[in-house]
Amino acid sequence: MNGSVTVRGEVDDNRQLTKTYLWHGLLAATPPALTDPSWTDLGASLVWSYVLDTSPVAPTGAYKVVAVTEDVSGNQSTYQTLNLTVDQTTDRPTIDLTNLVVGAADNALGRNARVTGNIEDDDGVGATGVQIRLNPNPGAAGYPNDNNGWIAVSDPPANIGTLVSWYHDISALAQGPHTVQLRARDKNTADDTVYGNAAIYGWTIQAVPQLGVCMQRRHYDAVT
């Protein structure tokens, strides 16, 4: 699991229920006393739900949720524990390029070229979540998953959204073949190693010659 998850439960007691409490933390941790503020008071409803934000557990970790109830006589239930495995890396943004075809023999771009695309993620992607690197070195250690040479795209998403657009200006590159890598992370991920779709795409910049047309007007005198 990853991101935000809704945990639900039901309570059954032959006396009036007073409270249900919920605590969550790392699997190895021991829940504190009920007076500790880390417990969440879910009220006296027989059916309850709680939205659990797992973003502090990054990128992975063993986690648990513990629930306990108390009735009007002060009787407490045994702790009910739900063990979870949190893996933020399984929920990565999807990148689609809109002017390059993946696997194409040649993606020809002309003058004032740019790389454009869309990113989709259920948690949302923001302005700082999209990075690019141009002409990565195939001989670099760890290539293509090393963390060297990445920069922010020149025109990132304007706002956080689950489907956003971006582009990167590559007009300064020389004419000829080039390669590019794109990667993105969602708004809940601060770790610089957790990105999605660090694939390699190739293209060729072809500077098309300018065609000039000159028109000359000739004047003929009439002969009588």
C-alpha positions as CSV (number, residue, x, y, z in Angstrom):
1,M,0.0,0.0,0.0
2,N,1.0,3.6,-0.4
3,G,-0.4,7.2,-0.3
4,S,-3.6,7.7,1.7
5,V,-5.6,4.6,2.7
6,T,-9.0,4.5,4.4
7,V,-9.2,2.0,7.3
8,R,-12.7,0.9,8.4
9,G,-14.1,-1.1,11.3
10,E,-17.1,-2.1,13.3
11,V,-17.7,-2.4,17.0
12,D,-20.1,-4.8,18.9
13,D,-20.6,-4.6,22.7
14,N,-23.4,-5.6,25.1
15,R,-23.0,-2.3,26.9
16,Q,-23.0,1.2,25.6
17,L,-19.9,2.1,23.7
18,T,-17.9,5.1,24.9
19,K,-15.0,5.4,22.6
20,T,-13.0,3.8,19.9
21,Y,-9.3,4.7,19.7
22,L,-6.9,4.2,16.8
23,W,-3.1,4.3,16.8
24,H,-0.7,3.7,13.9
25,G,3.1,3.5,13.6
26,L,6.0,1.3,12.6
27,L,5.6,-2.4,13.1
28,A,8.4,-2.6,15.7
29,A,6.9,0.2,17.8
30,T,4.8,-0.4,20.9
31,P,1.6,1.6,21.3
32,P,1.7,3.9,24.2
33,A,-1.0,4.3,26.9
34,L,-4.4,5.6,25.7
35,T,-3.8,8.9,27.4
36,D,-1.0,9.6,24.8
37,P,-2.0,12.2,22.2
38,S,-0.8,9.9,19.4
39,W,-4.1,7.9,19.8
40,T,-7.0,9.2,17.7
41,D,-10.4,9.4,19.2
42,L,-12.9,8.0,16.7
43,G,-16.0,8.6,18.8
44,A,-18.8,6.3,19.9
45,S,-20.1,5.1,16.6
46,L,-20.4,1.4,16.0
47,V,-19.1,1.8,12.5
48,W,-15.9,3.9,12.0
49,S,-13.4,4.9,9.4
50,Y,-10.0,6.7,9.4
51,V,-7.9,8.0,6.5
52,L,-4.3,6.9,7.1
53,D,-1.6,9.0,5.4
54,T,1.4,6.8,4.8
55,S,3.6,9.5,3.2
56,P,5.9,9.7,6.4
57,V,6.9,6.1,5.7
58,A,9.2,6.6,2.7
59,P,10.1,4.9,0.6
60,T,9.2,1.5,2.3
61,G,8.5,0.1,5.7
62,A,6.5,-2.3,7.8
63,Y,3.6,-0.5,9.5
64,K,0.7,-1.4,11.7
65,V,-2.7,0.1,12.8
66,V,-4.0,-0.7,16.3
67,A,-7.6,-0.2,17.4
68,V,-9.2,-0.5,20.9
69,T,-12.6,0.2,22.3
70,E,-14.0,1.2,25.7
71,D,-17.5,0.9,27.1
72,V,-19.4,2.9,29.8
73,S,-18.2,0.5,32.5
74,G,-14.5,1.2,31.6
75,N,-14.0,-2.2,30.0
76,Q,-11.4,-2.1,27.2
77,S,-11.2,-4.5,24.3
78,T,-8.1,-6.3,23.4
79,Y,-5.9,-4.5,20.9
80,Q,-6.9,-5.3,17.3
81,T,-3.8,-5.0,15.1
82,L,-3.6,-4.7,11.3
83,N,-0.1,-5.2,9.9
84,L,0.7,-3.4,6.6
85,T,3.6,-3.1,4.2
86,V,4.1,0.4,2.9
87,D,5.9,0.8,-0.4
88,Q,5.7,4.3,-1.9
89,T,7.8,3.2,-4.9
90,T,4.9,1.1,-6.3
91,D,2.8,4.2,-6.9
92,R,4.8,6.2,-9.5
93,P,3.6,8.8,-12.0
94,T,3.0,7.8,-15.6
95,I,4.7,10.0,-18.2
96,D,3.4,10.3,-21.8
97,L,5.3,12.3,-24.4
98,T,3.1,14.1,-26.9
99,N,5.7,15.0,-29.6
100,L,8.1,12.0,-29.4
101,V,7.3,8.4,-30.2
102,V,8.8,5.8,-27.9
103,G,10.8,3.3,-30.0
104,A,10.7,5.3,-33.2
105,A,13.7,5.1,-35.5
106,D,13.7,8.9,-35.8
107,N,11.8,11.6,-34.1
108,A,12.6,14.6,-36.2
109,L,12.2,18.0,-34.5
110,G,12.9,21.3,-36.3
111,R,14.1,24.7,-35.1
112,N,12.9,26.1,-31.7
113,A,12.3,22.5,-30.6
114,R,10.8,21.5,-27.3
115,V,9.9,18.2,-25.6
116,T,6.3,18.1,-24.5
117,G,4.2,15.7,-22.5
118,N,1.6,14.9,-19.9
119,I,1.9,13.2,-16.4
120,E,-0.8,11.4,-14.6
121,D,-0.8,10.3,-10.9
122,D,-3.6,9.7,-8.5
123,D,-1.8,11.7,-5.7
124,G,-1.0,14.7,-7.9
125,V,2.2,16.1,-9.5
126,G,3.4,19.6,-8.9
127,A,5.9,22.1,-10.4
128,T,8.9,20.6,-8.6
129,G,8.1,17.0,-9.5
130,V,9.2,16.8,-13.2
131,Q,12.9,16.5,-14.2
132,I,14.8,15.9,-17.4
133,R,18.3,15.1,-18.5
134,L,19.7,15.5,-22.0
135,N,22.1,13.2,-23.7
136,P,22.9,11.1,-20.6
137,N,26.2,9.3,-20.8
138,P,25.7,5.5,-21.4
139,G,29.0,4.8,-19.7
140,A,28.1,6.5,-16.5
141,A,28.0,4.3,-13.3
142,G,24.5,3.2,-12.6
143,Y,23.2,4.4,-15.9
144,P,20.3,4.9,-16.6
145,N,19.2,5.1,-13.0
146,D,21.9,7.2,-11.4
147,N,21.0,10.6,-10.0
148,N,23.4,12.7,-12.0
149,G,22.6,15.4,-14.5
150,W,18.9,15.8,-13.8
151,I,17.4,19.3,-14.0
152,A,13.9,20.7,-13.7
153,V,12.0,21.1,-16.9
154,S,11.9,24.7,-18.3
155,D,8.1,24.9,-18.2
156,P,6.7,22.7,-15.3
157,P,3.1,22.2,-14.4
158,A,1.5,25.4,-13.3
159,N,-0.4,23.8,-10.4
160,I,-0.6,20.4,-8.6
161,G,-2.9,18.1,-10.4
162,T,-3.6,14.4,-11.2
163,L,-3.2,15.1,-14.9
164,V,-0.7,17.9,-15.8
165,S,1.2,19.1,-18.8
166,W,4.8,20.4,-19.2
167,Y,7.4,21.1,-21.8
168,H,11.2,21.6,-21.9
169,D,12.9,24.0,-24.3
170,I,15.7,22.3,-26.3
171,S,16.2,25.0,-29.0
172,A,19.8,25.6,-27.9
173,L,20.9,22.1,-28.8
174,A,22.9,21.6,-32.0
175,Q,21.5,19.9,-35.0
176,G,21.9,16.2,-35.0
177,P,20.8,13.1,-32.9
178,H,20.1,13.5,-29.2
179,T,18.6,11.4,-26.3
180,V,16.5,12.4,-23.4
181,Q,15.3,11.0,-20.1
182,L,12.2,12.1,-18.2
183,R,11.2,11.3,-14.6
184,A,8.4,12.5,-12.3
185,R,7.4,12.1,-8.6
186,D,4.1,12.8,-6.9
187,K,3.4,15.5,-4.4
188,N,3.8,13.2,-1.5
189,T,7.3,12.1,-2.3
190,A,10.3,14.2,-1.2
191,D,12.9,11.5,-1.8
192,D,15.1,12.3,-4.9
193,T,15.5,8.6,-5.6
194,V,11.8,7.8,-6.0
195,Y,10.7,8.7,-9.5
196,G,8.7,7.1,-12.3
197,N,9.4,6.4,-15.9
198,A,13.1,7.2,-16.3
199,A,13.0,5.8,-19.8
200,I,15.3,6.9,-22.7
201,Y,13.9,8.6,-25.8
202,G,15.8,9.6,-29.0
203,W,15.2,12.2,-31.6
204,T,17.0,14.2,-34.2
205,I,17.0,18.0,-34.6
206,Q,16.8,18.9,-38.2
207,A,17.3,22.6,-38.9
208,V,15.2,23.1,-42.1
209,P,16.8,25.7,-44.4
210,Q,14.9,28.9,-44.9
211,L,13.5,29.3,-48.4
212,G,13.6,32.8,-49.7
213,V,11.5,33.9,-52.7
214,C,12.5,37.0,-54.6
215,M,10.1,38.6,-57.0
216,Q,11.3,41.1,-59.6
217,R,9.0,43.4,-61.3
218,R,9.8,44.3,-64.9
219,H,8.5,47.3,-66.7
220,Y,8.1,47.4,-70.4
221,D,7.6,50.6,-72.4
222,A,4.9,50.4,-75.0
223,V,6.1,50.7,-78.6
224,T,3.8,52.4,-81.1
